[in-house]
């Protein structure tokens, strides 16, 4: 079916509103929302602008081509997992010797020092000290990992601002996510799957979405994959639309879109939206195959703990992440919120570690066995750590720890990151980062560098003003963690 430029056709917006293609949210909702904001006339561009997912040549030879981020939202306690502090034992039950602790919740704060109840153990050939009681499987992979003990988020105290800082570079709302920037800078490796996937576990993290493209064209936003079926909402068409009916609707929609673009040449993002529809149609086959965990061997499922009710949720997420990266997805972020432990921290931390330690360690092991770890960065961590003093929520409540963004730990592996290495340090109480400090800007600059991108030049023009993940001069590549 061909469309004449003089045909008396219904408007593209009216036609879309009357049809349901059964495609994912990559297309229709975004397209209609964008049209609503672009109702006024647009000025023609001075030069052609085209947004697509075609592979782009990086600024330099990359060490990595993909990344998996396990974002442990809420703030895992570095003092109880990764950063042993004998001084806490010395001052146990005593008042913190200083007055400079920065509480997020001063009303429930105390200044009583609380040590960790667990013993730390040196693991691997590198002899990295960790809590092996809670992280036995992580202890088996420490020789593949860099443990960063000096993360620091300046002027941030709460979860939402911290998660924004680590995913968008700023504590304020309204900026493109790390995954969107990576795809914007590098394009996609596959035409069959989204380049950026957000795997959401348990519930959406507070302040979400952190997978939005914001000022970047919508083609670069993350596609949500849920923990339960259907993993991608509205991916498959209804029975009445399958086959030729959907194909004909897509053909007509493409013609309407391109005619609209011819009449309104200023709407350059329309090409991206057309590509989103085409991707959604291809995904109806490829995504279902990629997300089918029954194709994994018994040996692999046992490695991740996929059939154990305790570890199954995180095991599925880590398996999906590996399968997606294996098939060319550029950036996968697993959102595992639930590490905010203001009370009953010791029982809660035990439970979270039991559910996540084995699958996360298996992800590194599996990638390494398949020859993918060299080109895939794996990062584990949240937006903060915890304070070295007791937080008391009142009678009948067990003690917890308040937020600490002054100094905390994350770990990274693969993609040209050093193996068996410790970077940076906090003070003797684990309160502040004091050695080789790493801010969110340094973290992002380093990730971009490993992916072949330059933080100072990666930007997007919005109303003749540059928008960037890392503002020029704010972030430094952390060369101490590079192999």
Order of alpha helices (4+ residues) and beta strands (2+ residues): alpha-alpha-beta-alpha-alpha-beta-beta-beta-alpha-beta-alpha-alpha-beta-beta-alpha-alpha-alpha-alpha-beta-alpha-beta-beta-beta-beta-beta-beta-beta-beta-alpha-beta-beta
